[in-house]
Amino acid sequence: MSKTAALTHPADTQAPRAEVAIVGAGLVGGTLACALAGHGIKTVLIDRLDPTTMSAPTFDGRASAIALSARRFLNAIGLWEHVAASEPIREIRVSDGASPFFLHYDHSEIGSDPLGSMAENRHLRGAIAAKMRDLGDTLTVITPASVASLAQTADTITLTLEDGRTVTAALAVSAEGRNAALRDLAGIKVTGWTYPQVAIVATIGHERSHDGIAHERFLPAGPFAILPLPDDNGVHRSSLVWTERADTAASYLALPDAEFLSEIGERVGGFLGALSLIGPRFSHPLGLQFAAQYSAGRLVLVGDAAHGIHPIAGQGLNLGFRDVAALTEIIIDARQLGLDLAHPEGLARYQRWRRTDNLVMAGVTDVLNRLFSNDIAPVRLARDVGLGIVNRIPPLKKLLMRHAMGTVGDLPRLMR
Ligand SMILES: Cc1cc2nc3c(=O)[nH]c(=O)nc-3n(C[C@H](O)[C@H](O)[C@H](O)COP(=O)(O)OP(=O)(O)OC[C@H]3O[C@@H](n4cnc5c(N)ncnc54)[C@H](O)[C@@H]3O)c2cc1C
């Protein structure tokens, strides 16, 4: 990933100008860098981690459900063709413990496109790295490097790295994830709370095919998702996101392999046949947070730096991709019109466009998690009846399917 750095040393008098400087080369920042540089915008991308660390199989064992609209966007910017392997999600089955009520989404009820695609995060990172190699001098990647301070003038924003070097741009983007330092340096406030839950992530092998079906089971400690992955060397595989109470998750994570697998087996049930554990286990504390504003002067937020949500609906990264598609559109339009890339109307439009959508999704995931992660009998009855009703009202079900596919709402051009 690393290329020659467009940097100045403290002794240099003239800082080279990037049009956009992005801090954070995760899935959101890396994708934004590809989208902008692919449209000829001179971009600098900075991350504190070495790219070899980020692409190691032990770095991020998650797989992401990519909504149809997000896949269209990744396709439009030439990233999707570099994703080494993915699995179409043809159906989603949502059930509440052992209740007979369920919700079943089948892509064939609304067309031929799958509801989404599952891709391992390591393959998404690999695709970003591969695309970056095609982008030539339009993109400069600086790793490992952290930003120590930022300073803004009427026309520029300058990031000073911890080793004293500087990067100057018209617009800086914080794609630093939940603990975004630039967001805090710029004085943008964040509201949020932690959930008393941890997501345990593991990849399993199984005897029988998943048939492209994603399962979400609501158990008292939280949702348990079984998400279809492509076969690997003839082994059927799925990615598990097992939400557990924070006070008991550590004891599950510490179990020997056979016992850990047996706990998984109890929650999966027998439909996949014999199970095996592939690779290490991962755990993620869960919380919800949202930034009070999406820009401050020439700094703008994207992805988890702007909004971190519960993974119950597999939408956090999809929202980040929508931020990226919207911001790319605004930047390209500004450039075509000869405007400042950080012109206030453009950044105000970005905030109006993205913040409401992100807040609605944050609210929906929060309510779903509170409603389903308990075993209170009247609540269970109400939600089960709700699942059953939605399943029997085709127009409502189709609308919810389109929401899951990300094809509803005011979509950026690159997602249509
Ligand atoms: C268990 C789980 C399952 C999920 N499943 C899904 C799913 O199926 N679908 C979906 O859409 N979403 C899913 N999500 C959400 C999704 O993973 C996140 O929304 C997404 O990864 C956020 O990406 P990001 O690039 O914004 O942030 P991050 O991944 O946090 O990346 C931030 C980057 O910034 C760098 N950085 C941070 N600070 C600095 C600094 N000061 N200087 C330099 N570099 C810095 C970091 O090194 C890192 O590379 C899931 C989340 C969890 C926890």
The ligand as a MOL file (V3000), in Angstrom:
LIG
                    3D

  0  0  0     0  0            999 V3000
M  V30 BEGIN CTAB
M  V30 COUNTS 53 58 0 0 0
M  V30 BEGIN ATOM
M  V30 1 C -19.0140 -7.6070 15.0550 0
M  V30 2 C -19.2920 -6.5800 14.0060 0
M  V30 3 C -19.8640 -6.9620 12.8060 0
M  V30 4 C -20.1620 -6.0050 11.8320 0
M  V30 5 N -20.7730 -6.4080 10.6880 0
M  V30 6 C -21.1290 -5.4790 9.7680 0
M  V30 7 C -21.8210 -5.8710 8.5670 0
M  V30 8 O -22.0950 -7.0490 8.3250 0
M  V30 9 N -22.1640 -4.8970 7.6640 0
M  V30 10 C -21.8990 -3.5770 7.9030 0
M  V30 11 O -22.2630 -2.7390 7.0800 0
M  V30 12 N -21.2140 -3.1940 9.0200 0
M  V30 13 C -20.8310 -4.1080 9.9490 0
M  V30 14 N -20.1460 -3.7100 11.0640 0
M  V30 15 C -19.7390 -2.2900 11.2190 0
M  V30 16 C -18.4260 -2.0170 10.4810 0
M  V30 17 O -17.4720 -3.0110 10.7800 0
M  V30 18 C -17.8710 -0.6300 10.8330 0
M  V30 19 O -18.9050 0.3030 10.6440 0
M  V30 20 C -16.6970 -0.2730 9.9160 0
M  V30 21 O -15.6770 -1.2230 10.0050 0
M  V30 22 C -16.1470 1.1130 10.2580 0
M  V30 23 O -15.0540 1.3880 9.3870 0
M  V30 24 P -14.2200 2.7440 9.5040 0
M  V30 25 O -13.2420 2.6650 8.3750 0
M  V30 26 O -15.1350 3.9080 9.6110 0
M  V30 27 O -13.4660 2.6670 10.9050 0
M  V30 28 P -12.3090 1.7020 11.4010 0
M  V30 29 O -12.4940 0.3380 10.8630 0
M  V30 30 O -12.2900 1.8440 12.8830 0
M  V30 31 O -10.9660 2.2810 10.7650 0
M  V30 32 C -10.3310 3.4080 11.2970 0
M  V30 33 C -8.9010 3.4930 10.7510 0
M  V30 34 O -8.3250 4.7260 11.1780 0
M  V30 35 C -7.0200 4.5170 11.6890 0
M  V30 36 N -6.7990 5.5780 12.6760 0
M  V30 37 C -7.5380 5.8360 13.7690 0
M  V30 38 N -7.0850 6.9270 14.4040 0
M  V30 39 C -6.0290 7.3760 13.7050 0
M  V30 40 C -5.1580 8.4800 13.8420 0
M  V30 41 N -5.3100 9.3710 14.8380 0
M  V30 42 N -4.1650 8.6550 12.9500 0
M  V30 43 C -4.0200 7.7860 11.9190 0
M  V30 44 N -4.8380 6.7190 11.7180 0
M  V30 45 C -5.8330 6.5200 12.5930 0
M  V30 46 C -7.0800 3.1110 12.2780 0
M  V30 47 O -5.7840 2.5450 12.3340 0
M  V30 48 C -7.9910 2.3900 11.2800 0
M  V30 49 O -7.2650 1.8340 10.2020 0
M  V30 50 C -19.8460 -4.6460 12.0560 0
M  V30 51 C -19.2420 -4.2580 13.2580 0
M  V30 52 C -18.9760 -5.2120 14.2300 0
M  V30 53 C -18.3410 -4.7770 15.5230 0
M  V30 END ATOM
M  V30 BEGIN BOND
M  V30 1 1 1 2
M  V30 2 1 2 3
M  V30 3 2 2 52
M  V30 4 2 3 4
M  V30 5 1 4 5
M  V30 6 1 4 50
M  V30 7 2 5 6
M  V30 8 1 6 7
M  V30 9 1 6 13
M  V30 10 2 7 8
M  V30 11 1 7 9
M  V30 12 1 9 10
M  V30 13 2 10 11
M  V30 14 1 10 12
M  V30 15 2 12 13
M  V30 16 1 13 14
M  V30 17 1 14 15
M  V30 18 1 14 50
M  V30 19 1 15 16
M  V30 20 1 16 17
M  V30 21 1 16 18
M  V30 22 1 18 19
M  V30 23 1 18 20
M  V30 24 1 20 21
M  V30 25 1 20 22
M  V30 26 1 22 23
M  V30 27 1 23 24
M  V30 28 2 24 25
M  V30 29 1 24 26
M  V30 30 1 24 27
M  V30 31 1 27 28
M  V30 32 2 28 29
M  V30 33 1 28 30
M  V30 34 1 28 31
M  V30 35 1 31 32
M  V30 36 1 32 33
M  V30 37 1 33 34
M  V30 38 1 33 48
M  V30 39 1 34 35
M  V30 40 1 35 36
M  V30 41 1 35 46
M  V30 42 1 36 37
M  V30 43 1 36 45
M  V30 44 2 37 38
M  V30 45 1 38 39
M  V30 46 1 39 40
M  V30 47 2 39 45
M  V30 48 1 40 41
M  V30 49 2 40 42
M  V30 50 1 42 43
M  V30 51 2 43 44
M  V30 52 1 44 45
M  V30 53 1 46 47
M  V30 54 1 46 48
M  V30 55 1 48 49
M  V30 56 2 50 51
M  V30 57 1 51 52
M  V30 58 1 52 53
M  V30 END BOND
M  V30 END CTAB
M  END
